[in-house]
Amino acid sequence: MRDQDVPFSPVTVAVLRNADRRLRLAERGDVMRKYSACKAALAGIAALDSFYIGYFKGENSLVITYIYDGDQFLTPEVLFYSPGGMSHWVRTSRKPYRLRSDDGRLLHRGISFGDASQLSQDAVVVPLLDPRTGEATGLMSAQSMQPDVFDDEFVRAAEWVARALVQSIARDTDDADSLGLYELYPELDSSRVQNEADLVNRIGDKLDELRLMLVDLADVASEAGEPVTTAVDAARQLAERVQTEVAELVRVHEPRPMHIDLTTREIEIAALIARDGLSNNALARRLHISEKTVKTHVGNILRKLGVTQRSAIAWTLPPEVLEATEDPGVSRRIGPGRRTDASG
């Protein structure tokens, strides 16, 4: 099975969507906040002992602009790497490096940072790729003092975070579009409201903007006298209270089941893709139908769910569909109606 056919777990989806939202909210040019969002995302998927982001300069220089060892922020620096090291390999291959691939041979040739007496026991280093040329302009590194911490999903997540960072920085300079960032994993596009948590975040972000504006206004209003100051402070408190109340409403709200217009066979195939990640060939063998017929069904499923990638089926499919198909041969039509985009 190809990597792009493997969906992220629900926890990873939630973490990466939050990273996407934080990158969108970062002010133009605020790279520190963007780097922090990347670090927080990967730390939310697996335990990190160190993390850094660096950019290639010239033929053999790596400018490390953001580096953490444990919870300590280290001074950025410029390092020089050799052709036989990990940085050179990532730059020339434009592929992720994993410590387990060579038992750390390339990684441990490099210069140590933090506690030099301790060597990382697991590491994933992904390239930062220029969206237009495909060249590696830098890298993002996650390391752990424990072995076997970073699995295949973590590597895919790190690659996506690296692409999201590059896109976010590109938007700062030329208002670049999505650069294909969401074609492979549309479920990570935080601009699309998918559930109550997204709605809370969207409303909360706007209310937080209002609250900060009111804080600034309160400073100005202090010179206008007590009545104005009191009114502004009351408005600020209201914004804060609404944020809490919206979150509380979502906590106690029981969402209605989503209705989609899938046939019995389409439900069966969609559930097998979402639950077991079966390929078209495996589905054809499992269901005793031709692969061409499977492709037709998969195309209909994607169209009805309003997505373009198989990986999106798992997060788009309502829970009741999976529940209805847990037992072999048990399926039912869910409908009528089609899925609607809550973002309008």
TAPEDA-V562896 format. One record per pair of residues at least 12 apart in sequence whose ideal C-beta (glycine too) atoms are under 7 Angstrom apart, sorted by the first residue. I is the first residue (numbers start at 1). J is the second residue. If there is no record, write none. Layout:
i=I j=J
i=I j=J
This chain:
i=1 j=277
i=1 j=279
i=3 j=156
i=4 j=184
i=4 j=309
i=4 j=311
i=5 j=277
i=5 j=279
i=5 j=310
i=5 j=311
i=6 j=277
i=6 j=311
i=7 j=311
i=7 j=314
i=7 j=315
i=8 j=153
i=8 j=157
i=8 j=185
i=9 j=153
i=12 j=45
i=12 j=153
i=12 j=157
i=13 j=187
i=13 j=188
i=13 j=315
i=15 j=41
i=15 j=44
i=15 j=45
i=16 j=41
i=16 j=157
i=16 j=160
i=16 j=188
i=17 j=188
i=17 j=190
i=19 j=37
i=19 j=38
i=19 j=41
i=19 j=161
i=19 j=164
i=20 j=164
i=20 j=188
i=20 j=189
i=20 j=190
i=21 j=190
i=21 j=201
i=22 j=37
i=23 j=37
i=23 j=164
i=23 j=165
i=23 j=168
i=24 j=190
i=25 j=205
i=26 j=168
i=28 j=172
i=29 j=172
i=34 j=165
i=34 j=168
i=34 j=169
i=35 j=53
i=35 j=66
i=38 j=140
i=38 j=161
i=38 j=165
i=39 j=51
i=39 j=68
i=41 j=161
i=42 j=142
i=42 j=157
i=42 j=158
i=42 j=161
i=45 j=154
i=45 j=157
i=46 j=149
i=46 j=150
i=46 j=154
i=47 j=144
i=47 j=149
i=48 j=142
i=48 j=144
i=49 j=70
i=49 j=143
i=49 j=144
i=49 j=145
i=50 j=68
i=50 j=69
i=50 j=114
i=50 j=143
i=51 j=68
i=51 j=141
i=51 j=142
i=52 j=64
i=52 j=66
i=52 j=67
i=52 j=68
i=52 j=141
i=53 j=65
i=53 j=66
i=53 j=138
i=53 j=140
i=54 j=138
i=54 j=139
i=55 j=137
i=55 j=138
i=56 j=91
i=56 j=136
i=56 j=137
i=56 j=138
i=60 j=80
i=60 j=81
i=61 j=78
i=61 j=80
i=62 j=79
i=62 j=81
i=62 j=87
i=63 j=78
i=64 j=76
i=64 j=77
i=64 j=79
i=67 j=113
i=69 j=113
i=69 j=114
i=74 j=113
i=79 j=111
i=81 j=110
i=84 j=109
i=85 j=106
i=85 j=109
i=85 j=110
i=86 j=106
i=86 j=107
i=86 j=110
i=86 j=125
i=87 j=110
i=87 j=139
i=89 j=106
i=90 j=125
i=90 j=127
i=90 j=136
i=90 j=139
i=91 j=136
i=94 j=127
i=94 j=129
i=94 j=134
i=94 j=136
i=96 j=124
i=96 j=125
i=96 j=126
i=96 j=155
i=96 j=158
i=96 j=159
i=97 j=125
i=98 j=124
i=98 j=155
i=99 j=120
i=99 j=122
i=99 j=123
i=104 j=120
i=107 j=120
i=107 j=123
i=118 j=145
i=120 j=143
i=120 j=144
i=120 j=145
i=121 j=144
i=121 j=145
i=121 j=146
i=121 j=147
i=122 j=144
i=122 j=146
i=122 j=147
i=122 j=148
i=122 j=149
i=122 j=150
i=123 j=141
i=123 j=142
i=123 j=143
i=124 j=142
i=124 j=150
i=124 j=154
i=124 j=155
i=124 j=158
i=125 j=139
i=125 j=141
i=126 j=139
i=126 j=140
i=126 j=158
i=126 j=159
i=126 j=162
i=127 j=139
i=127 j=162
i=128 j=140
i=128 j=162
i=128 j=165
i=128 j=166
i=129 j=166
i=131 j=166
i=131 j=170
i=131 j=179
i=140 j=158
i=140 j=162
i=142 j=158
i=160 j=185
i=160 j=188
i=163 j=181
i=164 j=181
i=167 j=179
i=167 j=181
i=183 j=308
i=183 j=309
i=184 j=309
i=184 j=311
i=185 j=311
i=186 j=307
i=186 j=308
i=186 j=309
i=186 j=312
i=187 j=312
i=187 j=315
i=192 j=341
i=192 j=343
i=193 j=342
i=193 j=343
i=196 j=250
i=196 j=253
i=196 j=255
i=200 j=246
i=200 j=247
i=200 j=250
i=203 j=246
i=204 j=243
i=204 j=246
i=207 j=239
i=207 j=242
i=207 j=243
i=210 j=239
i=211 j=236
i=211 j=239
i=211 j=240
i=214 j=232
i=214 j=235
i=214 j=236
i=214 j=239
i=215 j=236
i=217 j=232
i=218 j=232
i=218 j=233
i=218 j=236
i=257 j=318
i=257 j=320
i=258 j=318
i=258 j=339
i=259 j=334
i=259 j=335
i=259 j=336
i=259 j=337
i=260 j=304
i=260 j=305
i=260 j=318
i=260 j=334
i=260 j=335
i=260 j=338
i=260 j=339
i=261 j=304
i=261 j=335
i=261 j=336
i=261 j=337
i=261 j=338
i=262 j=301
i=262 j=304
i=262 j=334
i=263 j=333
i=264 j=331
i=264 j=332
i=264 j=333
i=265 j=297
i=266 j=297
i=266 j=300
i=266 j=301
i=267 j=321
i=267 j=325
i=267 j=331
i=267 j=334
i=268 j=325
i=268 j=331
i=269 j=283
i=269 j=294
i=269 j=297
i=269 j=298
i=269 j=301
i=270 j=301
i=270 j=313
i=270 j=317
i=270 j=321
i=271 j=321
i=271 j=322
i=271 j=325
i=272 j=286
i=273 j=310
i=273 j=313
i=274 j=313
i=274 j=314
i=274 j=317
i=274 j=322
i=275 j=322
i=280 j=294
i=280 j=295
i=280 j=298
i=298 j=310
i=301 j=313
i=304 j=338
i=305 j=339
i=306 j=339
i=306 j=341
i=320 j=334
i=321 j=334
